[in-house]
Amino acid sequence: EGIENLRPESKAAVEAFLTGLFRGADPFQNAEPDLTARELVERGTADLDSMFESDPEVAVRLADTLGWVWIGLGDVERARAQFRRALDRQEELLGPSHPDTAWLRIGFGSTLAASGELDEAENQLQRAVADLRPLGPSRALGQALHTLAQVFDARGMAAEQAEVLKEALAVRRRVLTPPDSAIAATLSNLSGAYDDLGREEESLALQLEALEMLRVVRGDEHPD
């Protein structure tokens, strides 16, 4: 899911783009030091237009990165636009079932879910899971399952949510080293699903494990 699998020249182009983008936040190197993070990301997003024609491999990776940045900034619509264009081009480059395509499908599906488009979100995420599951445990599979469970939660499907989260937790325990905030997030969500199903003791045990893990990861003073 990173840039390690890119061609060396493409990896260098990604790193140069991101370095140039976020150097804008440095008042000692930026002629416009009052630029906000949002304005910097808007500039980076605009710069991608020509890159999709000149170097689509790099543009896809950057669109994916900027999609997650837009999610962090709370702009789901812009995030969805980045994931959509990256997914469309990646399908052309690598095919619809490639694991790198599945990773983009996860981001796109998460923005659809956030917008309330649950049917299409589930379709995208189920497809990502189907493409990734035969390849064995991975960070991408864990994320796809975790996000699919959020769609089931939004639909009020607690039993289905719990089953998917159990698989997500098993995957994340395999590929991540605890304590880890992603494992804690899945523990917490599975706790909520069990609570909805009336499995209070199991819910409490999972929630306590999640809280202890977050305490180690983030410290006692963190608001979460």
Backbone bond lengths (Angstrom), bond angles and torsions (degrees), N, CA, C in turn:
res aa  C-N    CA-C-N  psi(-1)  N-CA   C-N-CA  omega(-1)  CA-C   N-CA-C  phi
1 E - - - 1.445 - - 1.530 112.34 -
2 G 1.341 116.73 -3.67 1.446 120.42 179.40 1.506 110.15 -97.93
3 I 1.336 116.42 -151.71 1.463 119.93 -179.07 1.525 111.22 -107.16
4 E 1.346 117.03 7.63 1.456 120.20 -174.61 1.521 112.95 -63.62
5 N 1.350 117.68 -29.21 1.456 120.51 -175.95 1.520 113.79 -87.76
6 L 1.308 118.02 1.46 1.457 120.89 178.31 1.518 110.98 -75.40
7 R 1.340 115.90 156.70 1.454 120.50 169.08 1.527 108.75 -57.59
8 P 1.348 118.76 147.49 1.473 120.34 -176.87 1.523 113.37 -52.89
9 E 1.339 116.68 -41.88 1.459 118.82 -178.73 1.530 111.23 -68.72
10 S 1.338 116.64 -33.19 1.457 119.87 178.00 1.526 110.75 -72.52
11 K 1.322 116.13 -39.93 1.461 119.92 177.01 1.523 110.01 -59.92
12 A 1.345 116.89 -42.56 1.457 120.43 178.73 1.524 111.09 -63.59
13 A 1.327 117.12 -36.82 1.462 120.80 179.79 1.521 111.28 -67.22
14 V 1.341 116.34 -40.34 1.464 120.04 176.90 1.521 110.38 -62.01
15 E 1.326 116.17 -47.54 1.458 120.23 -178.14 1.528 111.06 -62.98
16 A 1.329 116.84 -39.12 1.469 120.26 179.81 1.523 110.75 -66.83
17 F 1.320 116.50 -41.32 1.472 120.32 179.44 1.518 110.47 -61.52
18 L 1.327 116.96 -49.12 1.458 120.41 -177.41 1.522 111.36 -67.03
19 T 1.341 116.51 -38.09 1.460 119.28 177.25 1.516 110.68 -62.24
20 G 1.339 116.42 -44.76 1.456 119.80 179.00 1.511 112.42 -65.04
21 L 1.334 116.43 -37.66 1.459 120.18 -179.34 1.517 111.11 -64.29
22 F 1.327 116.54 -51.63 1.455 119.09 -173.30 1.525 112.97 -84.77
23 R 1.341 117.32 -9.62 1.459 118.76 170.17 1.524 110.24 -64.21
24 G 1.341 115.84 -22.23 1.457 119.65 177.75 1.509 113.14 -61.83
25 A 1.327 116.83 -18.63 1.459 119.97 178.35 1.522 112.26 -83.38
26 D 1.329 117.42 -8.28 1.463 121.93 -179.03 1.532 109.19 -89.62
27 P 1.329 119.48 112.19 1.468 121.00 -176.75 1.516 113.23 -65.11
28 F 1.338 117.77 -18.01 1.464 120.06 -179.55 1.524 111.55 -83.17
29 Q 1.341 117.76 -17.25 1.455 120.30 -178.99 1.519 112.78 -117.07
30 N 1.302 117.44 -6.95 1.453 121.89 -175.03 1.517 110.45 -107.25
31 A 1.335 114.97 128.11 1.467 119.10 179.05 1.518 111.87 -72.44
32 E 1.331 117.21 -13.98 1.466 122.15 178.55 1.535 108.80 -124.32
33 P 1.318 117.09 74.40 1.467 120.39 -171.56 1.520 114.73 -66.16
34 D 1.344 118.62 -13.23 1.453 120.58 -177.72 1.534 113.39 -88.66
35 L 1.328 116.98 3.99 1.454 120.08 178.61 1.533 110.09 -61.61
36 T 1.329 116.18 135.98 1.457 120.53 177.10 1.523 109.58 -84.54
37 A 1.343 116.06 166.49 1.458 120.76 176.73 1.528 110.56 -59.07
38 R 1.329 116.72 -40.73 1.465 120.22 179.37 1.527 111.23 -61.49
39 E 1.333 116.73 -42.83 1.469 119.89 -179.88 1.525 111.05 -64.41
40 L 1.328 116.81 -38.03 1.460 120.03 178.14 1.523 110.80 -64.33
41 V 1.324 116.61 -42.59 1.461 119.88 -179.74 1.523 110.18 -68.85
42 E 1.324 118.05 -35.17 1.465 120.76 175.71 1.521 110.72 -60.46
43 R 1.340 116.44 -42.07 1.468 119.80 178.04 1.524 110.78 -63.31
44 G 1.337 115.37 -44.51 1.461 118.47 179.52 1.508 112.06 -61.91
45 T 1.322 116.64 -39.91 1.456 121.18 179.08 1.526 111.00 -62.48
46 A 1.324 116.06 -42.92 1.469 120.16 179.32 1.528 111.10 -64.73
47 D 1.330 116.83 -36.30 1.465 120.69 -178.75 1.516 112.74 -66.72
48 L 1.326 117.92 -18.41 1.455 120.71 -178.31 1.518 113.56 -71.80
49 D 1.326 117.64 -22.43 1.462 120.66 -172.98 1.526 112.12 -54.37
50 S 1.320 116.57 -50.60 1.466 119.42 -178.77 1.526 111.26 -71.84
51 M 1.325 117.36 -29.91 1.455 120.68 -177.13 1.527 111.98 -67.71
52 F 1.335 117.75 -29.33 1.456 119.32 178.93 1.529 111.00 -62.76
53 E 1.315 116.98 -23.66 1.464 120.01 176.96 1.520 111.46 -90.05
54 S 1.328 117.82 -40.45 1.460 120.89 -173.69 1.530 112.94 -82.21
55 D 1.332 117.94 -36.41 1.466 120.99 -178.47 1.527 108.72 -149.33
56 P 1.328 117.39 78.73 1.467 120.24 -173.74 1.524 113.72 -62.21
57 E 1.343 118.72 -30.92 1.456 120.21 179.45 1.529 110.72 -61.24
58 V 1.326 115.70 -45.99 1.463 120.65 178.38 1.525 109.94 -67.01
59 A 1.328 117.08 -43.29 1.462 120.68 -177.31 1.517 111.40 -61.48
60 V 1.338 117.03 -39.72 1.466 120.28 178.76 1.511 110.41 -61.84
61 R 1.335 116.78 -45.81 1.466 119.87 -178.71 1.521 111.32 -64.18
62 L 1.324 116.26 -39.77 1.465 119.77 179.80 1.525 111.46 -70.43
63 A 1.329 117.22 -38.11 1.460 119.80 177.91 1.520 110.34 -62.74
64 D 1.330 116.41 -38.79 1.464 120.64 175.58 1.526 110.31 -60.66
65 T 1.332 116.47 -48.20 1.473 120.54 179.66 1.523 111.30 -60.31
66 L 1.323 116.51 -45.97 1.459 119.81 -178.97 1.522 111.69 -68.65
67 G 1.326 117.10 -29.45 1.462 119.34 175.05 1.520 111.31 -59.88
68 W 1.337 116.61 -46.42 1.463 119.71 178.92 1.520 111.30 -68.33
69 V 1.346 117.15 -33.15 1.470 119.73 176.32 1.525 109.99 -63.98
70 W 1.344 116.59 -43.02 1.469 119.50 179.14 1.527 111.08 -63.98
71 I 1.321 117.25 -35.49 1.465 119.38 174.69 1.521 109.70 -60.95
72 G 1.339 115.89 -44.32 1.457 119.98 178.73 1.518 112.55 -61.44
73 L 1.329 116.38 -30.60 1.463 121.08 178.93 1.524 112.21 -85.64
74 G 1.337 116.76 -1.29 1.456 120.38 176.63 1.509 115.50 82.70
75 D 1.330 117.85 13.96 1.467 120.96 -179.16 1.529 108.77 -107.01
76 V 1.325 115.87 87.64 1.460 121.18 -174.56 1.525 111.37 -66.96
77 E 1.320 117.50 -36.05 1.465 120.21 -177.45 1.528 111.36 -64.79
78 R 1.322 116.58 -43.71 1.471 118.74 178.57 1.518 110.65 -68.54
79 A 1.322 116.78 -36.85 1.461 119.93 176.60 1.521 110.44 -61.08
80 R 1.323 116.00 -45.12 1.464 119.77 -178.72 1.526 110.77 -62.54
81 A 1.315 117.05 -39.30 1.466 119.76 179.39 1.522 111.28 -62.13
82 Q 1.339 116.97 -39.70 1.461 120.26 179.34 1.526 110.86 -67.39
83 F 1.320 116.81 -45.80 1.462 119.54 -179.92 1.523 111.33 -64.61
84 R 1.323 117.77 -37.77 1.452 121.28 -179.04 1.525 111.37 -64.19
85 R 1.318 116.44 -46.60 1.465 118.53 -178.11 1.527 110.31 -69.79
86 A 1.332 116.97 -36.32 1.458 119.85 177.86 1.525 110.97 -66.94
87 L 1.331 116.47 -41.98 1.461 120.46 179.74 1.521 111.31 -63.77
88 D 1.316 117.04 -44.23 1.466 120.30 179.83 1.528 110.96 -59.52
89 R 1.331 116.83 -45.09 1.465 119.71 -178.48 1.523 111.33 -71.72
90 Q 1.333 116.54 -37.61 1.465 118.82 179.48 1.519 111.69 -64.26
91 E 1.323 117.12 -35.95 1.463 119.81 176.49 1.523 110.59 -62.71
92 E 1.332 116.43 -35.01 1.459 119.96 177.04 1.528 110.84 -69.94
93 L 1.330 116.61 -38.19 1.462 120.74 -175.20 1.522 112.86 -78.09
94 L 1.328 116.63 -45.10 1.469 120.74 -170.60 1.516 114.32 -118.58
95 G 1.324 116.95 -11.34 1.460 120.38 -176.97 1.516 111.68 98.11
96 P 1.327 117.57 159.94 1.463 121.36 -173.30 1.521 114.96 -72.89
97 S 1.343 118.67 -17.20 1.464 120.66 -174.41 1.515 113.60 -108.80
98 H 1.313 118.06 4.42 1.466 121.02 179.65 1.529 109.65 -66.73
99 P 1.342 119.41 144.08 1.475 120.47 -179.86 1.525 113.96 -58.79
100 D 1.330 118.42 -31.82 1.466 119.71 176.36 1.531 110.85 -68.24
101 T 1.328 116.26 -33.67 1.466 120.11 175.19 1.528 109.81 -67.83
102 A 1.318 116.15 -39.59 1.467 120.06 179.08 1.529 110.91 -61.43
103 W 1.337 117.07 -37.75 1.462 119.76 178.91 1.523 110.82 -61.57
104 L 1.318 117.65 -42.61 1.463 120.98 177.22 1.523 111.14 -66.17
105 R 1.320 116.54 -33.19 1.462 120.93 178.35 1.532 110.77 -63.32
106 I 1.337 116.03 -34.24 1.468 120.47 177.90 1.526 110.34 -63.63
107 G 1.332 116.37 -48.00 1.463 119.42 179.15 1.516 111.93 -61.68
108 F 1.331 115.67 -43.75 1.465 119.64 179.18 1.532 110.33 -63.12
109 G 1.328 116.36 -44.10 1.453 120.23 179.55 1.516 112.87 -62.41
110 S 1.321 116.93 -37.13 1.466 119.82 179.78 1.523 111.45 -65.84
111 T 1.331 117.71 -36.38 1.464 119.74 178.43 1.524 111.13 -72.88
112 L 1.324 117.05 -34.75 1.466 119.79 174.93 1.523 110.54 -62.33
113 A 1.330 116.03 -43.71 1.462 119.90 178.82 1.520 111.28 -61.84
114 A 1.339 115.80 -42.33 1.463 120.00 -179.69 1.521 111.64 -64.33
115 S 1.335 116.65 -26.05 1.464 121.29 178.95 1.531 112.45 -89.62
116 G 1.321 116.47 1.08 1.455 120.04 179.33 1.512 115.01 84.67
117 E 1.338 117.86 7.15 1.467 121.57 179.61 1.527 108.24 -89.34
118 L 1.322 115.32 71.64 1.452 120.90 -167.36 1.528 113.13 -71.26
119 D 1.323 118.21 -34.47 1.466 119.91 -179.68 1.524 110.88 -62.69
120 E 1.333 116.40 -49.93 1.464 119.65 -179.01 1.524 110.96 -70.36
121 A 1.332 117.12 -34.86 1.463 120.28 176.47 1.528 110.00 -59.95
122 E 1.334 116.28 -46.86 1.466 119.04 179.61 1.523 111.35 -63.03
123 N 1.329 117.15 -40.49 1.462 120.20 178.45 1.525 111.36 -58.75
124 Q 1.328 116.76 -47.81 1.458 120.98 -178.98 1.524 111.51 -63.55
125 L 1.326 116.75 -43.80 1.458 120.69 -176.01 1.524 111.77 -73.12
126 Q 1.327 117.43 -37.71 1.458 119.56 176.06 1.527 110.43 -62.55
127 R 1.316 115.79 -38.21 1.465 118.59 178.87 1.523 110.85 -67.43
128 A 1.329 116.91 -40.41 1.468 119.85 177.88 1.520 110.49 -61.41
129 V 1.327 116.92 -44.33 1.466 120.75 178.57 1.527 110.31 -61.34
130 A 1.325 117.27 -44.67 1.461 121.15 -178.87 1.525 111.88 -62.46
131 D 1.322 117.18 -35.25 1.464 120.59 179.62 1.523 112.43 -77.69
132 L 1.332 117.48 -30.98 1.465 121.30 -175.58 1.523 113.31 -90.40
133 R 1.324 117.96 -32.29 1.468 121.00 -173.75 1.534 112.71 -57.47
134 P 1.345 120.03 -42.44 1.474 119.04 -179.24 1.530 113.51 -64.76
135 L 1.322 117.84 -17.04 1.462 121.49 -177.98 1.527 112.42 -85.32
136 G 1.328 116.84 -5.48 1.452 120.18 179.52 1.518 112.27 94.21
137 P 1.343 116.84 176.12 1.465 121.14 -178.07 1.521 112.33 -58.76
138 S 1.319 115.49 138.21 1.464 121.50 177.69 1.522 108.63 -157.83
139 R 1.316 116.25 163.44 1.462 120.38 175.35 1.523 110.58 -59.81
140 A 1.329 115.85 -39.54 1.469 119.74 -178.39 1.520 110.63 -64.88
141 L 1.333 118.08 -43.05 1.459 120.03 179.07 1.524 110.74 -63.97
142 G 1.330 116.53 -41.33 1.456 119.13 177.02 1.518 112.27 -59.99
143 Q 1.336 116.64 -41.71 1.461 120.46 179.44 1.521 111.10 -68.20
144 A 1.335 117.16 -40.70 1.462 120.45 179.74 1.528 110.78 -62.01
145 L 1.313 117.24 -44.58 1.460 121.16 -179.94 1.524 111.12 -66.41
146 H 1.318 116.40 -43.88 1.472 120.90 179.85 1.528 110.46 -60.09
147 T 1.331 116.71 -42.50 1.462 120.55 -178.48 1.527 111.03 -72.38
148 L 1.332 117.53 -38.35 1.463 120.56 176.41 1.532 110.31 -60.29
149 A 1.325 116.62 -38.82 1.459 120.23 178.29 1.521 111.70 -62.79
150 Q 1.327 117.17 -32.29 1.461 120.01 177.42 1.529 110.93 -65.90
151 V 1.326 116.43 -33.51 1.465 119.87 175.97 1.526 109.65 -66.36
152 F 1.325 116.97 -44.18 1.469 119.78 177.48 1.526 111.24 -61.94
153 D 1.326 116.09 -36.84 1.466 119.92 177.07 1.526 110.12 -62.31
154 A 1.326 117.02 -44.28 1.462 120.81 179.88 1.531 111.58 -64.15
155 R 1.314 117.24 -27.05 1.459 121.84 178.28 1.529 112.09 -85.68
156 G 1.335 117.34 -5.93 1.453 120.17 -177.00 1.511 113.50 75.38
157 M 1.348 117.14 25.98 1.462 122.77 -177.50 1.524 108.82 -101.43
158 A 1.325 116.47 75.04 1.459 120.96 -171.82 1.525 112.58 -65.24
159 A 1.319 117.97 -38.50 1.467 120.14 -178.86 1.528 110.78 -64.66
160 E 1.331 116.87 -45.83 1.466 120.90 178.08 1.525 110.59 -65.48
161 Q 1.335 116.13 -39.80 1.457 120.62 177.75 1.525 110.52 -58.91
162 A 1.323 117.00 -45.85 1.460 121.00 -177.98 1.525 111.78 -63.17
163 E 1.344 116.84 -41.69 1.464 119.47 -179.43 1.521 111.56 -63.64
164 V 1.322 116.54 -42.97 1.466 120.18 -179.64 1.533 110.21 -68.15
165 L 1.320 117.30 -40.03 1.458 120.42 179.75 1.526 111.81 -66.71
166 K 1.331 118.00 -34.14 1.466 120.24 175.80 1.521 110.15 -60.78
167 E 1.338 116.79 -41.78 1.462 119.66 177.07 1.520 111.14 -68.15
168 A 1.342 116.95 -42.39 1.463 120.47 178.59 1.525 110.94 -59.63
169 L 1.332 116.52 -41.63 1.462 120.24 -179.69 1.521 110.77 -65.07
170 A 1.329 117.19 -42.68 1.464 120.07 178.74 1.526 110.87 -61.62
171 V 1.334 116.60 -41.58 1.468 120.81 179.25 1.529 110.09 -64.64
172 R 1.319 116.53 -47.74 1.462 119.22 -177.20 1.523 112.31 -66.06
173 R 1.319 117.07 -33.98 1.471 119.20 175.88 1.531 110.68 -66.03
174 R 1.334 117.25 -29.10 1.460 121.30 179.42 1.518 112.26 -75.13
175 V 1.322 117.35 -40.53 1.468 119.69 -168.97 1.522 114.03 -103.30
176 L 1.332 117.80 -13.90 1.454 121.48 179.94 1.522 109.79 -112.93
177 T 1.324 115.55 154.93 1.458 121.08 -179.76 1.515 109.17 -102.66
178 P 1.328 117.54 114.37 1.470 118.66 179.34 1.533 110.82 -71.97
179 P 1.321 116.71 153.87 1.458 126.63 -0.62 1.526 111.36 -75.40
180 D 1.314 116.58 141.74 1.460 122.01 -176.76 1.525 108.50 -145.74
181 S 1.323 116.31 136.35 1.467 120.03 -176.20 1.521 112.42 -66.54
182 A 1.352 118.24 -29.63 1.462 120.21 178.50 1.528 110.40 -68.69
183 I 1.334 117.10 -41.53 1.461 120.10 175.75 1.526 109.57 -61.75
184 A 1.333 116.03 -43.36 1.465 120.35 -179.92 1.524 111.21 -60.91
185 A 1.334 117.35 -39.40 1.467 120.71 179.76 1.527 111.18 -63.09
186 T 1.340 116.10 -42.00 1.459 119.14 179.21 1.528 110.95 -69.22
187 L 1.330 117.57 -39.29 1.461 120.85 175.26 1.526 110.79 -58.04
188 S 1.329 116.26 -45.13 1.456 120.83 -178.08 1.532 111.41 -64.83
189 N 1.335 116.11 -42.74 1.465 118.88 -179.65 1.526 111.94 -68.48
190 L 1.337 116.32 -37.33 1.458 119.55 177.03 1.530 110.14 -66.45
191 S 1.324 116.51 -35.97 1.466 120.46 175.03 1.528 110.51 -58.96
192 G 1.327 116.36 -43.85 1.462 120.21 179.03 1.515 112.65 -64.25
193 A 1.339 116.23 -39.57 1.459 119.65 178.72 1.528 110.83 -65.33
194 Y 1.325 116.58 -42.49 1.467 119.86 178.25 1.531 111.10 -63.95
195 D 1.323 116.23 -37.47 1.462 119.16 177.80 1.523 110.19 -62.61
196 D 1.332 116.86 -41.87 1.466 120.31 178.28 1.533 111.36 -63.16
197 L 1.331 116.30 -28.26 1.459 121.17 -178.88 1.532 112.63 -89.63
198 G 1.331 116.09 2.53 1.451 120.10 179.46 1.510 114.75 80.08
199 R 1.320 117.07 16.78 1.466 121.42 -179.69 1.535 108.31 -98.70
200 E 1.337 114.87 69.81 1.460 121.17 -168.14 1.529 113.17 -64.63
201 E 1.325 117.99 -42.57 1.461 119.43 -177.05 1.521 111.52 -64.99
202 E 1.336 117.01 -44.03 1.461 120.24 177.70 1.527 110.25 -64.78
203 S 1.319 116.64 -38.89 1.461 121.17 178.89 1.518 111.12 -60.61
204 L 1.343 115.91 -46.09 1.461 119.94 -178.76 1.518 111.55 -64.32
205 A 1.323 117.49 -41.63 1.465 120.89 -179.60 1.531 111.02 -61.84
206 L 1.327 115.98 -42.55 1.460 119.66 179.76 1.531 111.41 -67.57
207 Q 1.333 116.82 -40.52 1.457 120.15 -179.41 1.524 110.92 -65.24
208 L 1.325 117.53 -39.10 1.466 120.80 177.83 1.528 110.78 -65.20
209 E 1.335 116.37 -39.98 1.462 119.67 177.51 1.528 110.67 -63.98
210 A 1.339 116.42 -41.98 1.465 120.25 178.89 1.523 111.45 -63.21
211 L 1.320 117.01 -43.95 1.465 121.11 -179.64 1.510 111.68 -63.58
212 E 1.328 116.84 -41.54 1.462 119.84 179.24 1.525 110.63 -65.61
213 M 1.322 116.30 -39.21 1.461 119.71 179.24 1.527 110.56 -65.25
214 L 1.338 117.37 -43.03 1.459 120.28 178.65 1.523 111.53 -66.54
215 R 1.322 116.57 -33.99 1.465 119.34 178.11 1.523 110.38 -62.39
216 V 1.323 116.93 -40.74 1.462 121.08 178.91 1.522 110.99 -69.21
217 V 1.336 116.11 -42.61 1.467 120.57 -176.36 1.521 111.72 -70.27
218 R 1.345 117.39 -43.86 1.464 121.69 -169.20 1.526 114.38 -108.93
219 G 1.304 116.48 -15.12 1.466 118.84 -178.92 1.506 112.75 93.54
220 D 1.314 115.33 159.38 1.477 120.86 -176.14 1.523 113.23 -66.93
221 E 1.340 117.64 -23.91 1.468 119.88 -174.21 1.524 113.53 -88.42
222 H 1.351 117.11 -7.46 1.468 119.20 -178.09 1.520 110.03 -67.48
223 P 1.366 118.80 139.58 1.470 121.22 -177.43 1.516 114.44 -61.86
224 D 1.349 118.59 -24.67 1.464 120.90 178.16 1.515 112.16 -79.53
